[in-house]
Structure formats: structure tokens, C-alpha cells
Amino acid sequence: MTSEIIYKYLSNEASEQEVQILFEWIEASEENKKHFITLKKTWALTALSENLSSDSVPVVLIRPKNKIIHYLKYAAVFIVLIGLSKLAFNLNEKTKSAKEIVLELADGRSEYITKDNHTKLVNAKGDLIAKKFPNQIIYFGKVQDQQLVYNTLKVPYGKRFKLTLSDGTVVSLNSGTTLRYPEQFGINGKRNVYLTGEAFFEVAKDKEHPFIVSANQVDVEVLGTKFNVSAYPENPTVNSTLVEGSIQMYEVENKQNVILLKPNQMATWQNNSKKITTKEVDPAFYSAWTKGELAFKDTPFSTIAKIIQRTYDVEIINENTVLARQNFTGTIKISESSVENILELLKRDTPFNYSIKGNTITITNLP
């Protein structure tokens, strides 16, 4: 009966009598309070995708009438935002950045990947080595090891891109990511790429040629698998989350400092302590961005703000200390969501003011 009343209250469907019963139950014990707050600690901007964990309970927070506002010390922690998929991103288009994806070739030339980009890439001999499309580049072929040359792909904030390397490995690049990779892999040796930012790898199996992702001070080595690596320069950590297969993360300068990962585990490298730790995770939360979603699980708003900045190519300045301490769980559909709508709905739980000037959003306390 209590659970039914809780869900009716969270959906703003409870009668005044039911609300009074609920609050008396909350006050009855610390265990009841904790149980209620646990249910409140869910934030779903849209329905979780079928591939995400369904552990969280989607709820809607509606602030009660003034006569029971004092009970918000238990309730006003987390929110759920439903129906956001129908809203459009409407920041000022006139000030929107015109950044493009840049491909830096081994010979020093740079090319922009645009919507109308359908070209072929040839080497110095005139041989076809890749085809370029608006949303991806597909490479093919191998060379002698001594003939390796590297290209660099830079994906700005607000965009994502897909790359198929010459060995068949598929790499999805997140916003604000740079990947340096061989134009064509060599016949012998290892397959090395260099990552700054975040990418999801579906590595082509090749036991004789291990695939290595160099990210900051660590390398992630695999033979054939699916995994995510997040190594943004502003973060003090490098995270690698394994979906299938096996990988090992080790310190570049001390290969004895190594962790072997199993599926559904995440390894975290700490830049300062030079330690690598592991934990069990739902990998769908860490690869959701490849499907056009941002997924959070007990994530601080400060971290979410950084992700929103990269995803929508905006700058968020948060001066509201209460909002900075909040954690959220749920998903955002990138193409169908609006930064302004997100902020408006967040205000329902944690009141604040915000202003938009160009691509800069400043969040402040209420007067």
C-alpha cells in the first residue's frame, strides 16, 4: 500500500489524505526516509533505451502545495523529465559555432568533412586507400611497416563521427575527440592508435597483431573486442569499459602496473596516484552515446555539465552550489533534446536562474 501511495505522490496523483499518510510514514523511521529518498533518486529525461539497465524507477517530481513544503527536505533531491523527445534545441542559431570535423593528412594537408563530402582518398602513388562520407571514413589496405604514415581526425564539440580503419576495426568518435591512426596498418607488428577524448572500439580480430589504444599515460591492449575509452584531457582519469572480449590496461612507463578486464567491468586510471582500479558496471551506460543518447547513473551535475558542453557545443558556467552537488540518473536523446528545456525542467527540483549569451549559459542562485 505504501509503495502505491509513493508512486501516486511522485506522479502528482495522490489525494491530500494519501499525502498525509505518506508523510507520517516517512517520519516514522529513518529506514522509511531512506527508502523514500532512494525512490526519489532517479532522473530520466526520456525512457531508458532497451539496452540500458532497468534498475532505476522512473518518477515525476511535482512540488506539493505550500502547506506541506517543509517535507521537501526528504523529497527535493532528484527529478524525472518525461516527454523531452518532443522538444527541439533552440539556442540562438545566429551564434551557433560553425566548427567542422577536420582530417589532418600525413603530408600536412587538412580537409574538412562536411555534409556534402563524398570523396576518395589516394596515397602518393595514386592508389585508392579510403572513401570519405559525411558521417564516416572507410579505409582499406595494408603497407610495409616502414611505410606507415599517420592521419589525425579531430571531432569538435557538438558532433560525432565514425571511422573504419584499414584492418576493419570500427571506431565511433564522441564530441571533442582526436584520434591519430595509421592511414593503413602495417603487415607486421602491432596496431597502434592514439586517443584524446572518447571513442568506442569494435576491434577486428587479429591474434598476430594486437590492437593498442594509447590514452594519456596508459595503453589499452586487445586482440579483438568491443570497448569504450574515455580520456578527455580535462579529466584526472582514463576510463575503459569492456562490452565483450578481453582487454588489459597498463601504465606506459611501468607495464607491470596492469589490469586485465572481463566483460561488464570498467578500469579507471588515476593520473595523480598512477593507480588502476576496476569495478562492475552496466556497459550500456558508457556506450549509449554511440546510439545518440547520453546516459547517467548517479552522476554529479558538474560532470553532466561537461558532457552537455561537448555534446551541444555550449559553455556552461554553474555558480549554483546546490545544483553542483546533485547526482542524477537517466538518459537524454541527443538529437531530440534541448539544453534550454533541460535547464527549465531542472529548475523544478533545484530552483535557479540562468542566462544565455551566445553559446555561453550561466547558472546562478535565485535572488
N, C-alpha and C positions, 0 to 999 in steps of 0.2 A: 504494500500500500504506500509506504514512504517513497519508494523509488518512482512510483506512478505520479505522486504529487510533485516530486522534484522535477521530473520531465515536463509536467504540465506548467510548473512555475517557470522553468527555463524557456518554455515556448510561449510564455505570457498567456496561458490558458487557465491558470489556477484561479479559483474563486478567492474572495477575501478570507473566508473561513479556512480554506485549504492552505493559504499562505500563512495564516496564523498558526495552524497546526505544524507546518514545516518549520517555522522559526522556533517554536517551542521545542521541537525535536532537535534542532541544531544546538540550542542552548543546553540540552540535557546532558551532553557529554563531549569530551574532546574527540573521541572516536567518531562521533556523528559529524562534528565540524570538519574533521579531516576527510571523511567520506564525501561530504558535500563539496568541499573545495577541490577534491580530486576530480569530481564530475565537471566542475567548472573549468578546470584547466585544459580546455580543449578549444582550439580555434580553427575552424575550417572555412576558408574563403570560398571554396567550391567543394562539391562532393569529391571525396578521395577517389583516385583512379582505381581500377580493378586490381592493379599490380601493387598498390600500396597497402600497408598494414591497416587492418580494420579494427585495431585495438581501441582507437580513440572514439569517444561518443560525441557525435555532432550535436551541438546545442545552440540555442539562441539566447543571448543575454538581453533582457529588456529591463530597464531600470524601474523599480517599483514606485508606488506613489510616495509622496513626501513623508507620510506618517510612518513609513517603515524604512526610510532611507538609512537609518543608523545600522541596519543589518548588512549594509554593503561592505562592511569590514570583512565579511565572510565571502561575499559574492563577487565584488568588482575586481576580479583578477584577470580573467580571460574572456574572450568573446568568440562568437561564430558569425560569420558573414555568409549569407546564403543568397544565391541568385546573382552573384557578381559577374557571371559569364555573359550577362546581357548588357553589361556596361562597357563603354568604349573609352579608350585612352584619349584624353582631350587636353593635354598640356598645350601651351601655346605653340602652334606649328611654325610660326614665324621665327621662333628662337631655337627650333629643333636643330641639333647638330647634323651635319651632312657627312659624317665620317663614313668611310668605306673600308672594306676588307682589303688589305694590301698583301700582295705576294712579292717578296723580295727574292730575285733570282740570284743564282751563284755568280753571274757575271756582273753584278752590281745594278742591274736594271730593276725597276719596280713597276708592277702592274696593279691596277685596281680591278677588283671583282665586283661588277655591277649587275643590275637586273638583266641587262641586255647582253651580258657576257657569254658568248658561245664561241670559244676559240680553241685552237690546238697549240700545244707546247712542243717545240722541237729542240734538240740539242745542237751543239756546234756543227755536227756532221749533217744536220738536216733530218735526223731520224725522229719520228713521232714518239714522244715519251709520255704525253699526258693529254687529256681533254678537260677543258675548263667549262663549267656551267655556272649559272647564277648562285647556286647553293652548295656546290661541291666541285672538287677537282679529283680526277681519277688518273693515277699514274700506273705505269706498267713497264716491265723490262728490268734486266739486271746488267751490271757492268763489272769489269775487273775491279778489285778492291782499291787499287791505286788510282782509279779514275773516279772515285766518289766525290761528288760535289753536293753542297747543301743549299736548299732553299729555306726561306723563312716565311711563315704565314702569320699575319697579325690580324686578329679579330677584335674590333673596337667594342666599347660598351654599346649595348642595345642590339647586338647582332650575334648570331651563332652560325657555324659553318661545319661542313662535313668534308673529310679528306680520305681518299682511298690511296694508301701507299703502294709502292710498286710490288710489294710482296702479297698484296691482297688484304692487309690489315686496314680496318675501317676505324677512323678517328673522328669523333664528334667533338668540336671545339666550342667551349662556352664563351660568353661575353668577356671581353678584357683578357684574352688569352693569346700567347705567342708560342708557336711550335716551330722548332728548327729540325729539319729532317733531310735525309738523303734524297736527291732527285730520283735516283734509282739505287736500290740496295746492291751491295757487292755480292759476288759469287760465294766468297768465303767470309768467315768472321761473324761478328755479332751485328744485330740490327739496332743501332743506337739512334734515339731521338731525344730532343731537349725541350722541356716544357716549363713555361711560366704561365700560371693561370690554372684552368681546369679543363680536363678532357676525359672522355670515356673511350676506352680502347677495346676493340674486338680483334684480338691478335690472331693472324693466320698461323696455324700450327707449322712449326719447322724445328724439329729437335736438334738439328745440326747448327742452327743459327738462333740463339737466344735473343729475345727482344728486350731491350733495356730502355726505360724511361728515366732520364736524368732530370731531377727536380730539386733545385736548391742544393742542399748538402747530402741528399740521399739519391740512391738509384732504386728503381723497381724493376726486377728482372722476371721474365716469364718465358714459357715455351709456346703456349697457346691458350688464351683465356679471355674473359671479359672482366674489366675492372675500371674503376674511376680513380683519377688522381686529381687532387686539388692542391695547388701550390701557388697561391697568389702572393706576390711579394709583400703586401701589407700585413699578411697574417704570420704569426710566430710559429706556425705549424705547417707540416705537409701531411695530408691525409690520403690514404689509398684504401679503397673499399672493393672487396672482391665479390663478384657475382658468380662466376663459375671458373673451374680450373684451380690453379695454384700460382701464387706469386711470392717473391721474397723481397723485403725492403731492407736495404743495408746502407750504412754510412759510407760515403765515398772514400773518406780518409781512413776508415777503420772497418774493413769488410767483416771483421769478427763481430761487429755490432749489427746483428742481423735478426730479422723476424720472418718466419715462414707463415703465410696466411692460408686459411681454409675458407671456402665459400661462406658468406654471411658474416665475415669478420672485417674490421677496419683497423689498419695500422696508422698510428699517429707519431710523427717525428717532431720533437720539440727542439727548436733552433737553439735555445739557450742552454738547456740541460744536456742536449745531444742524446736524449733517451728516446727509444721507440717502444710504444705501448700498443696493446691490442684490446679490442672489445667486440662483443657480438652486436650486430646491427641488422636492421632491415635494409638491404642494399637498394631497394626500390626508392627509398627516400633520397639516396645520393646519386641516382641516375635519372630521376624524374625530369630533370631539365632537358634531357635528350628527347623527351616526348612533349616538350613545350609546357612543362609545369615546374613550379618551384615548390618543393615540399619541405616542411619544417617539423621538427619534433623536439619540443621543449627548448626552442631556440631563442636566445635573447634578442630583443628588438634591435640592439646595436648591431648584431650580426645580420639580422634580416635587412636592416637599412643598407648595409654594404651590398648585399645581394641585389636589392632593388635598384641601387645606383648602377650596378653593372648591367643589369638586365634591361632597364629602361633608359639608360644613358642620362641620368639626372644626378644632381648632387643633393644630399640630404644633410642638413645641419640640425642636429637634435639638441636643444637646450632644455628639454623637459626631463628631469632626473627620474621621475616616477616611471615614465614610459620606458626609459633606458633600462630599468630593472625588470621589466615584464618579459616573460617567456611565452612562446606561442607554439601551437601545433596545428598543422593543416596544410592545404595546398592552394596555389594560385595558378590559374590558367594564364600563361604569359600573354598570348595574343588577344585575349578577350577581357583582360583586366586593366584597370586604370589606377595610376598612383593616387590621383585625387580621390577616387572612390574608396580606395583602401584607407586613406587618411580619414575621410569622413566617417567611415564605419568604425575605425579605431577610436575615434573621439567618443563614441557611445559608451565605451568602457572606461577609458582614461582621458578625461577632458583635457584638451589643449588647443592652442591656436596655431595656425600655420600660415605662411605667406609664400607665394611663388613669384620669383623674379627670373625670367628666362628659364633656364633649366635648373635653377637652384631653389630648393624647398627648405625653408627654415621653420622648425617646430619650436614653439615657446610655451611657457606656462600661461594659464589664464591670469588676467589681471587680479 
